[in-house]
């Protein structure tokens, strides 16, 4: 098997030849890698990561919009706008996701304001270059991963503000229904395009868990989000039935895992060990879904010893067993406080696992 075949067989719980190495580095750890190994190749190549990420092409017209008009209270000088018009004020050096997010619809008080907002027109974008990227990745024996997290719930509250959209949903206000439907529609466009271009895995998801509780009630999730998640997954699988769907939610989501599976997911990520027990989840759901993660980035990776990293990697791979079903890896981006020795210990554990 090449790296791609090994990964896909693992995710389909059909056995695998080698444990898979996978992680993401913050900028300062990328610098550490280059200091140690030079700049002639990437850390993904050095460690033998089996996948490469592809993103949906940008909607060019969005770059010409004056987004400041949606922020009457003003913004920091150091700010950038994503293609949804969400403002990101400067934050941690660790990663782009460590910004202060501002919400362009927070002050909207009518459905008409939401309906007239300049949403990105993904359907008008050419995917020719995306197709070429995927073809190149496949020609290298690697899997193509489509980045589409923040699929429905997170995009909607990033736009509207979490407090506002929660109140809208509680009141079954048309503003919430219309916005969630619009974001779902745009997610379907991207999911079907990714599938048409031949990606192997589409990474969708929305954080709906906190450290020890759900962000909303199970009934709320099933009413507002589950049917829309299922619609996005159907859009992809109607085009490419064998595309794998990875669903991401940080935090405690045990009560909703059955719902995720019913909606059509194939892989659950990241299975934070600080919030959920992998052995218990594998016992309950391991015959119906695969997993990605389980090595804590709140605990083991930054604060454990290299031996503890190695032991936990072996333990979780043992739980998954010979058929696979677990990409055993850190649960999130590796931040600056993670010792480089722990990264090496994780990678070596995967290489040594038999």
Secondary structure as the mmCIF struct_conf table of DSSP 4:
data_model
#
loop_
_struct_conf.conf_type_id
_struct_conf.id
_struct_conf.beg_label_comp_id
_struct_conf.beg_label_asym_id
_struct_conf.beg_label_seq_id
_struct_conf.end_label_comp_id
_struct_conf.end_label_asym_id
_struct_conf.end_label_seq_id
HELX_RH_AL_P HELX_RH_AL_P1 UNK A 3 UNK A 11
TURN_TY1_P TURN_TY1_P1 UNK A 12 UNK A 13
BEND BEND1 UNK A 14 UNK A 14
BEND BEND2 UNK A 17 UNK A 18
HELX_LH_PP_P HELX_LH_PP_P1 UNK A 19 UNK A 21
STRN STRN1 UNK A 25 UNK A 25
HELX_RH_AL_P HELX_RH_AL_P2 UNK A 27 UNK A 37
BEND BEND3 UNK A 39 UNK A 41
HELX_RH_AL_P HELX_RH_AL_P3 UNK A 43 UNK A 47
TURN_TY1_P TURN_TY1_P2 UNK A 48 UNK A 48
STRN STRN2 UNK A 51 UNK A 54
HELX_LH_PP_P HELX_LH_PP_P2 UNK A 56 UNK A 58
HELX_RH_3T_P HELX_RH_3T_P1 UNK A 60 UNK A 64
BEND BEND4 UNK A 65 UNK A 65
HELX_RH_3T_P HELX_RH_3T_P2 UNK A 67 UNK A 70
TURN_TY1_P TURN_TY1_P3 UNK A 72 UNK A 73
BEND BEND5 UNK A 77 UNK A 78
STRN STRN3 UNK A 79 UNK A 81
TURN_TY1_P TURN_TY1_P4 UNK A 83 UNK A 84
STRN STRN4 UNK A 87 UNK A 89
BEND BEND6 UNK A 93 UNK A 94
TURN_TY1_P TURN_TY1_P5 UNK A 96 UNK A 97
BEND BEND7 UNK A 98 UNK A 99
STRN STRN5 UNK A 100 UNK A 102
TURN_TY1_P TURN_TY1_P6 UNK A 104 UNK A 107
BEND BEND8 UNK A 110 UNK A 110
HELX_RH_AL_P HELX_RH_AL_P4 UNK A 111 UNK A 115
TURN_TY1_P TURN_TY1_P7 UNK A 116 UNK A 116
BEND BEND9 UNK A 117 UNK A 117
HELX_RH_3T_P HELX_RH_3T_P3 UNK A 122 UNK A 124
BEND BEND10 UNK A 125 UNK A 125
HELX_RH_AL_P HELX_RH_AL_P5 UNK A 128 UNK A 139
TURN_TY1_P TURN_TY1_P8 UNK A 140 UNK A 141
STRN STRN6 UNK A 143 UNK A 147
BEND BEND11 UNK A 150 UNK A 150
BEND BEND12 UNK A 152 UNK A 152
HELX_RH_AL_P HELX_RH_AL_P6 UNK A 153 UNK A 160
HELX_RH_AL_P HELX_RH_AL_P7 UNK A 162 UNK A 170
TURN_TY1_P TURN_TY1_P9 UNK A 171 UNK A 172
HELX_RH_AL_P HELX_RH_AL_P8 UNK A 174 UNK A 197
TURN_TY1_P TURN_TY1_P10 UNK A 198 UNK A 198
BEND BEND13 UNK A 200 UNK A 200
STRN STRN7 UNK A 201 UNK A 205
STRN STRN8 UNK A 209 UNK A 209
BEND BEND14 UNK A 211 UNK A 213
STRN STRN9 UNK A 214 UNK A 214
BEND BEND15 UNK A 215 UNK A 216
HELX_RH_AL_P HELX_RH_AL_P9 UNK A 218 UNK A 221
HELX_RH_PI_P HELX_RH_PI_P1 UNK A 222 UNK A 226
HELX_RH_AL_P HELX_RH_AL_P10 UNK A 227 UNK A 239
TURN_TY1_P TURN_TY1_P11 UNK A 241 UNK A 242
STRN STRN10 UNK A 244 UNK A 248
BEND BEND16 UNK A 251 UNK A 251
HELX_RH_3T_P HELX_RH_3T_P4 UNK A 254 UNK A 256
HELX_RH_AL_P HELX_RH_AL_P11 UNK A 257 UNK A 263
TURN_TY1_P TURN_TY1_P12 UNK A 264 UNK A 264
BEND BEND17 UNK A 266 UNK A 266
STRN STRN11 UNK A 267 UNK A 270
TURN_TY1_P TURN_TY1_P13 UNK A 273 UNK A 275
BEND BEND18 UNK A 276 UNK A 276
HELX_RH_AL_P HELX_RH_AL_P12 UNK A 278 UNK A 285
TURN_TY1_P TURN_TY1_P14 UNK A 286 UNK A 288
STRN STRN12 UNK A 290 UNK A 295
TURN_TY1_P TURN_TY1_P15 UNK A 297 UNK A 299
HELX_RH_AL_P HELX_RH_AL_P13 UNK A 300 UNK A 303
BEND BEND19 UNK A 304 UNK A 304
HELX_RH_AL_P HELX_RH_AL_P14 UNK A 306 UNK A 320
TURN_TY1_P TURN_TY1_P16 UNK A 322 UNK A 323
STRN STRN13 UNK A 326 UNK A 330
BEND BEND20 UNK A 331 UNK A 332
HELX_LH_PP_P HELX_LH_PP_P3 UNK A 333 UNK A 333
STRN STRN14 UNK A 334 UNK A 334
HELX_LH_PP_P HELX_LH_PP_P4 UNK A 335 UNK A 335
TURN_TY1_P TURN_TY1_P17 UNK A 336 UNK A 337
BEND BEND21 UNK A 338 UNK A 338
HELX_RH_AL_P HELX_RH_AL_P15 UNK A 340 UNK A 352
#
